[in-house]
Amino acid sequence: MRMRELPADFKRALPVLKEIEQAGYEAYFVGGSVRDHILGLPIHDVDIATSAYPEEIKEIFKHTVDTGIQHGTVTVLFNGSSYEITTFRTESGYQDYRRPDQVTFVRSLEDDLKRRDFTINALALDRNGDVIDKFDGLKDLDNHLIRAVGKAEERFHEDALRMMRAVRFQSQLDFKIETKTAEAISVNAHLLEKIAVERTREEFIKMMLGQAWQKGFANFLSFKLCDYAPGMKQHGSELDKLTNLNPIKFQDEDSVWAAIGFILKLSDSELNKLLRVWKVSNKTREVSLQIYEMLVLFADQKFSVWEIYNLGVDNFERTVKLCQLFNIEINYNQLSKIIEKIPIRSSHDLAITGNDLIKILNIKPGPEIGKILKNVEKSVVEENVSNNFDELKSYVLSNR
């Protein structure tokens, strides 16, 4: 297959390939960028693979950075851009089911492509636009199929995270997983326990944010990967309900965790605990809990403006989206008008401060100041008083 027109990102990098070839080595665009261009999707990272060894790359280019030289990767700074260039390599000895014990640099492109995870990611592109396809990756792209390169079980023993990558690609691309590849995931799902939680979470969230997340998530459950993911064992039947809900695309990671908490009917503390075992960032944990609590309020049809305000006005639209997922009926137009009328977005927007209260009331700093400010904030939100310094001053003095 020859591409008629290379995308701009590839064209910008062509001089890099030319420099390597003029020095007597091979160089190709490889991996996801080739796959995505063929599928007509946006290209994110342009990766280059070469027969030149790292030291040889450093001789060719003046400006380089040793970003992962032990694995053959050198970053080349060229014409104002940076390119990761990796030497063809083979890998062996995966004792931790994630990283190879030994990396061997080779001169063969086919040997390099042979170690990759899936056929659709084992494509290479030369600077003339010709696609090198040693493992029928183009056919699998046409058939919308995710198939392991070579023996699937070997690929997953080399790197157990590839099982999560399979369901992630299924979700992102809306592809099917080839039968033998699917069987190998089911047999080896237990190896996911060997993988760092952070890496599993990264793939899990990418899967949940994909266009066909319900398909990927369904296989995440049916392959029993969920049994070896933090805090999800024994919850397969409950989580499976998500796959039959309205096909709404998640907006972000926060919404994903809120939805999981809701379908599992977790308490705030239980969801907080789940997020901790998944090693979610503090910010994501905080926002996820706010969205979850707002969703519960909307589901119960019992809430006040003050409660919505406290859970974050900025979380309103995301919660509405989750209401669509769970088929929770709310009067969106009415709620939107109420939200828009809230005079402030946070306590920082108040026209009066703690220092002002100290002067006005002639009191010392302490917990009482905080209580008064909170009362003022609530009164402003509920429109019992305008957010105007003079009116707030009168309000404080009359409510002592």
Residue pairs with C-beta under 8 A, 6 or more apart in sequence:
1 130
1 131
1 133
1 138
2 128
2 129
2 130
2 131
3 37
3 38
3 125
3 129
3 130
3 131
4 129
5 129
6 14
6 129
7 37
7 43
9 33
9 43
9 46
10 29
10 33
10 37
10 43
10 46
10 125
12 79
12 81
13 29
13 46
13 48
13 81
13 83
14 127
15 78
15 79
16 27
16 48
16 76
16 78
16 83
16 85
17 27
17 28
17 29
17 48
17 126
17 127
18 127
19 60
19 61
19 78
20 26
20 27
20 50
20 52
20 57
20 60
20 85
21 27
21 127
23 52
23 56
23 59
23 60
25 50
25 51
25 52
25 56
26 50
26 51
26 107
26 109
27 48
27 49
27 50
27 51
27 52
27 85
27 127
28 48
28 49
28 50
28 109
28 124
28 125
28 126
28 132
29 46
29 47
29 48
29 124
29 125
29 126
30 47
30 48
30 49
30 112
30 113
30 123
30 124
30 125
31 47
31 116
31 121
31 123
32 44
32 45
32 47
32 121
33 43
33 44
33 45
33 46
33 47
34 123
34 124
34 125
34 131
35 120
35 121
35 123
35 137
35 141
36 42
36 43
36 44
37 43
38 123
38 131
38 138
38 141
39 141
39 173
45 84
46 83
47 84
47 86
48 83
48 84
48 85
48 86
49 85
49 86
49 87
49 88
49 109
49 112
49 124
50 57
50 85
50 86
50 87
50 88
51 87
51 88
51 106
51 107
51 108
51 109
52 60
52 85
52 87
53 72
53 87
53 105
54 66
54 69
54 72
54 73
54 74
54 87
54 105
57 64
57 74
57 76
57 85
57 87
58 64
58 74
61 76
61 77
61 78
63 76
63 77
63 78
64 74
64 75
64 76
64 77
65 74
65 75
65 77
65 82
66 74
66 75
67 73
67 74
67 75
67 84
68 86
70 103
71 86
71 89
71 103
72 86
72 87
72 88
72 89
72 103
72 105
73 84
73 85
73 86
73 87
74 84
74 85
74 86
75 82
75 83
75 84
75 85
76 82
76 83
76 85
87 105
88 105
88 106
88 107
88 108
88 109
88 111
88 112
89 103
89 104
89 105
89 106
89 112
89 115
90 103
90 104
90 106
90 111
90 112
90 114
90 115
91 100
91 102
91 103
91 104
91 115
91 158
92 100
92 101
92 102
92 104
93 100
93 101
93 102
94 100
94 101
94 157
94 158
94 159
95 101
96 194
97 157
97 158
97 159
97 160
97 191
97 194
97 195
98 159
98 160
98 161
98 194
98 195
98 196
98 199
99 159
100 158
106 112
109 124
109 132
110 134
113 122
113 123
113 124
113 132
113 134
113 135
113 149
114 122
114 134
114 135
114 149
114 150
115 149
115 158
116 122
116 149
117 148
117 149
117 155
117 159
117 162
117 165
117 166
118 137
118 140
118 146
118 147
118 148
118 149
118 162
118 165
118 166
118 169
118 181
119 135
119 136
119 137
119 140
119 147
119 148
119 149
120 137
120 140
120 141
120 145
120 146
120 147
120 169
120 175
121 137
122 133
122 134
122 135
122 137
122 149
123 131
123 132
123 133
123 137
123 138
124 131
124 132
125 131
125 132
126 132
131 138
135 149
135 150
136 147
140 146
140 147
140 178
144 173
144 174
144 175
144 176
145 175
145 176
145 177
145 178
146 166
146 169
146 170
146 173
146 175
146 176
146 177
146 178
146 181
147 178
147 180
147 181
148 155
148 156
148 162
148 166
148 178
148 180
148 181
148 184
149 155
151 184
152 180
152 181
152 183
152 184
152 185
153 184
153 187
153 188
155 162
155 184
156 162
156 163
156 184
156 185
156 188
156 191
157 188
157 191
160 188
160 191
160 192
160 194
160 195
161 192
161 195
161 199
161 200
161 203
163 185
163 188
163 189
163 191
163 192
163 223
163 225
164 192
164 195
164 200
164 203
164 204
164 207
164 220
164 225
165 203
166 177
166 181
166 185
166 219
167 177
167 185
167 203
167 207
167 216
167 217
167 219
167 220
167 223
167 225
168 203
168 204
168 206
168 207
168 210
168 216
169 175
170 176
170 177
170 207
170 210
170 212
170 215
170 216
170 219
171 206
171 207
171 208
171 209
171 210
171 211
171 212
171 213
171 215
171 216
171 217
172 206
172 207
172 210
172 211
172 212
172 216
173 210
173 212
174 210
174 211
174 212
174 215
177 185
177 219
182 219
182 223
185 219
185 223
185 225
186 222
186 223
186 224
189 223
189 224
189 225
189 227
189 228
190 227
190 228
191 228
192 200
192 225
192 228
192 229
193 228
197 230
197 277
197 278
197 279
198 279
200 229
200 230
201 278
201 279
201 280
204 220
204 229
205 253
205 256
207 213
207 216
207 217
207 220
208 216
208 217
208 250
208 253
208 256
209 249
209 250
209 252
209 253
209 256
210 216
211 249
213 249
213 250
214 242
214 243
214 245
214 247
217 239
217 242
217 243
218 240
218 243
219 225
220 226
220 229
221 236
221 239
221 240
221 243
224 236
226 232
226 233
226 235
226 236
226 239
227 233
227 236
230 274
230 277
230 278
231 273
231 274
231 277
231 278
232 239
235 264
238 263
238 264
238 265
239 260
239 263
239 264
241 263
242 259
242 260
242 263
245 325
245 326
245 327
246 324
246 325
246 326
246 327
248 321
248 322
248 324
248 325
250 256
250 259
250 321
251 318
251 321
252 318
253 280
253 284
253 288
254 284
254 287
254 288
254 291
254 315
254 318
255 288
255 291
255 318
255 321
255 322
257 271
257 274
257 275
257 280
257 284
257 285
257 288
257 292
258 288
258 289
258 291
258 292
258 295
258 318
258 319
258 322
259 322
259 325
259 326
260 271
260 274
261 270
261 271
261 274
261 288
261 289
261 292
262 292
262 295
262 296
262 299
262 322
262 326
264 270
266 274
268 289
268 292
268 293
271 288
271 289
271 292
272 285
272 289
275 284
275 285
275 288
275 289
276 285
280 288
287 312
287 315
290 311
290 312
290 315
291 311
291 312
291 315
291 318
291 319
291 322
293 311
294 303
294 308
294 311
294 312
294 315
294 316
294 319
295 319
295 322
295 323
295 326
295 328
297 303
297 307
297 308
297 311
298 319
298 323
298 328
298 330
299 323
299 326
299 328
301 330
305 338
305 342
305 381
305 382
306 378
306 381
306 382
308 316
308 338
308 339
309 342
309 381
313 339
313 342
313 345
314 345
316 335
316 336
316 339
320 330
320 332
320 335
322 328
323 329
323 330
341 383
342 381
343 349
343 380
343 381
343 383
343 386
343 387
344 350
344 377
344 380
344 381
344 387
347 373
347 377
349 387
350 373
350 376
350 377
350 380
350 387
350 392
351 387
351 388
351 389
351 392
352 373
352 376
352 389
352 392
352 393
352 396
354 365
354 369
354 370
354 373
356 389
356 393
357 363
357 369
357 372
357 373
357 396
358 364
358 365
358 369
360 393
360 396
360 397
361 372
361 396
361 397
361 400
363 369
372 396
375 399
376 385
376 392
376 395
376 396
379 385
379 395
380 386
380 387
380 392
385 391
385 392
385 395
386 392
